[in-house]
Each structure stands twice: as structure tokens, then as C-alpha cells.
């Protein structure tokens, strides 16, 4: 069965791919607005892990809407959630047996509610799978430490292909780098360079 996994090249989506690989033909899929070429980081990480990769074009209007929401809110949560939902919808419309992401039990954002998951499944005829939804951050960290070679550091320094970098770029281009600093709190990100096992 074919499964399209929303993939950033980070530890959560890489662990999700690893866990699902036994049961599905996993294809790592990165949604991109075409604002940067950061999606290539995910392509490289997927290749290092031995998974096929695909870049999917997302609607730039959604990025612009998300950026406005972030600026109005003064934080990224609602904008990131909107982009994640759009990416899931876009990938679910591609006629795959299943779609998945790397959301964890204790994630604040993005999240997928039970109702959203059922709606995706009903409308697109694909299963929605969140293989890490029962795992907390510390459990994920322990599994990742045993499985992958991971780089971790400040979000603006670690190569990755999540929505954040493109949204940072959009906000910086339209409102300046200072606004990016006001919207995005300092936090760490991860990037998987390969398997360690």
C-alpha cells in the first residue's frame, strides 16, 4: 500500500517513516510554496534514509494568509496549523492509500483532531495515520537517539524543510527581519543526516 508522509527531514517525520516502512510503501513528501529551495534538505534526508521523495507545490495564498495570521497574533501557532492542514489536504487529494505526518502526542502545533482525521479520510478515501500520536517528546528522543544521526540547534541555523523557513522568508521579505523575530520564538529544530543503527 502506498503512503505519502509529510516530511521535513527532521527527527519526528523521519521516525514516522521508519515506523511505517514495515507496513507501507512510504514516500516522503514535502509541501513547498516555492519561496525557497529548502525542500532540498528533505529530499537529501529522505535519500539518506532510503525513501523515495516528492516535492508538492502548495498554494502561495495559503502562505500569505498564514503569514498575516502570524503577524496579527504575534506568534506562529495558528499560521503553522493552517499550513499543515492545507498540506494534508493537498497530499490527500493525490489518490494514495494513506497519508501520515510526524505529529506527536504533546505537540502544540500542528495537531490533527479526530474529527479532522475522519473528515480527511471520508472526503479523500485515504487513511490518515499519525504513528507518533501515542509518543511523548522524551520517548521520541530516545528512539531517535538509537536510530538516527541527528543535528540539533537553533531553528534559523539547522537545515530543514518545514513550513517555518518559507514563512520566515515571506514575512522578512514583506515586513522585515525584525518582524520575524517578533513572531517566532527562539527554539531548536532537528535535521536527520542518516541512520546510526
C-alpha positions in Angstrom: 0.0 0.0 0.0 1.3 3.5 -0.9 1.6 6.0 1.9 2.5 9.7 1.5 4.3 11.0 4.6 4.5 14.8 5.1 8.3 15.1 5.5 10.6 17.8 6.8 13.9 15.9 7.2 13.6 16.3 11.0 13.5 13.7 13.7 9.7 13.3 14.0 8.9 12.8 10.4 12.0 10.6 10.0 10.9 8.4 12.9 7.4 8.2 11.5 8.8 7.0 8.1 10.9 4.4 9.9 7.9 3.0 11.9 5.6 2.9 8.9 8.1 1.3 6.5 7.3 -2.2 7.6 3.6 -1.9 6.6 3.6 0.6 3.7 5.5 1.8 0.6 6.5 5.1 2.2 7.1 8.1 0.0 8.4 11.2 1.8 6.5 14.3 0.5 7.4 17.9 1.3 5.0 20.7 0.6 6.6 23.9 -0.7 5.3 27.3 -1.6 8.3 27.9 -4.0 9.7 30.7 -1.8 13.0 28.9 -1.1 14.7 25.7 -2.1 14.7 24.4 1.5 12.7 21.4 0.3 16.0 20.0 -1.0 17.1 19.4 2.6 14.1 17.0 3.0 15.0 15.4 -0.3 18.6 14.8 0.9 17.4 13.4 4.2 14.9 11.0 2.6 17.6 9.8 0.2 20.0 9.1 3.2 17.2 7.0 4.8 16.4 5.2 1.6 12.9 6.6 0.9 11.6 8.0 -2.4 10.9 11.7 -2.3 8.4 14.1 -3.9 8.0 17.9 -3.7 4.4 19.1 -3.8 3.5 22.7 -4.7 1.3 24.4 -2.1 -0.9 27.4 -2.7 1.0 30.6 -2.1 -2.2 32.3 -1.0 -2.3 30.0 2.0 1.2 31.0 2.9 0.3 34.7 2.7 -2.9 34.1 4.8 -0.8 32.2 7.4 1.8 35.0 7.5 -0.9 37.6 8.1 -2.3 35.5 10.9 1.1 35.1 12.5 1.8 38.8 12.4 -1.7 39.6 13.8 -1.4 37.0 16.5 2.2 37.8 17.3 3.1 34.1 17.4 3.3 31.3 14.7 0.9 28.7 16.1 -2.3 29.4 14.1 -0.4 30.1 10.9 1.5 26.8 11.1 -1.7 24.9 11.8 -3.3 26.4 8.7 -0.4 25.5 6.5 -0.3 21.9 7.9 -4.0 21.4 7.2 -3.5 22.7 3.7 -0.6 20.4 3.1 -2.5 17.4 4.3 -5.5 18.3 2.1 -3.2 18.8 -0.9 -1.5 15.4 -0.4 -4.7 13.6 0.4 -6.1 14.7 -3.0 -3.4 12.8 -4.8 -5.1 9.4 -4.6 -2.8 7.5 -2.2 -3.9 4.7 0.1 -2.8 6.6 3.2 -1.3 9.9 4.3 0.7 10.4 7.5 2.7 13.0 9.4 5.0 13.1 12.4 2.8 14.8 14.9 3.4 13.7 18.5 1.1 13.4 21.5 2.4 16.5 23.1 2.7 18.8 20.1 1.0 22.1 20.5 1.1 22.7 16.8 0.5 21.2 14.3 -2.2 18.9 15.5 -4.9 16.9 13.8 -8.1 16.3 15.7 -10.1 13.1 15.5 -12.8 15.0 13.6 -10.3 16.4 11.1 -8.7 13.0 10.5 -12.1 11.4 9.9 -13.1 14.2 7.6 -9.8 13.7 5.5 -10.5 10.0 5.3 -14.1 10.4 4.3 -13.5 13.0 1.7 -10.4 11.6 0.1 -10.8 7.8 0.6 -7.3 7.6 2.2 -6.4 6.5 5.7 -4.8 9.2 7.9 -2.1 7.8 10.2 -0.3 9.6 12.9 2.2 6.9 14.1 3.7 9.1 16.8 0.4 10.3 18.4 1.0 8.0 21.4 4.6 9.1 21.9 5.7 12.0 24.0 8.7 14.1 23.3 11.1 12.1 25.6 10.1 8.7 24.1 10.6 10.1 20.6 14.0 11.5 21.6 15.1 8.1 23.0 14.0 6.2 19.8 15.6 8.8 17.6 18.9 8.7 19.5 19.1 4.9 18.9 18.2 5.1 15.2 19.4 8.3 13.5 22.4 10.7 13.2 20.7 14.0 14.1 21.8 17.6 14.1 20.0 19.8 16.6 20.3 23.5 17.1 18.6 26.9 16.8 15.8 26.9 14.2 17.4 29.6 12.0 20.7 27.6 11.8 19.6 24.0 11.2 18.8 22.9 7.6 15.3 21.7 7.3 12.3 21.7 5.0 9.4 22.5 7.3 6.9 25.3 6.7 8.7 27.7 9.1 11.6 28.7 6.8 9.4 29.6 3.9 7.0 31.6 6.2 10.0 33.3 7.8 11.2 34.3 4.3 7.8 35.6 3.3 7.4 37.7 6.5 11.0 39.0 6.2 10.5 40.0 2.5 7.3 41.9 3.3 7.8 43.1 6.8 11.5 42.9 7.6 13.7 40.6 9.7 12.7 42.4 12.9 9.1 41.2 12.5 10.3 37.6 12.0 12.0 37.9 15.4 8.8 39.2 17.0 6.6 36.4 15.6 8.9 33.3 16.0 10.2 32.5 19.5 13.7 31.0 19.8 13.5 27.2 19.6 15.5 24.3 18.4 15.0 22.2 15.3 16.4 18.9 14.1 17.7 17.5 10.8 18.4 13.8 10.2 21.7 13.1 8.3 21.2 9.3 8.1 20.7 6.2 10.2 23.0 5.3 13.1 21.8 1.7 13.6 
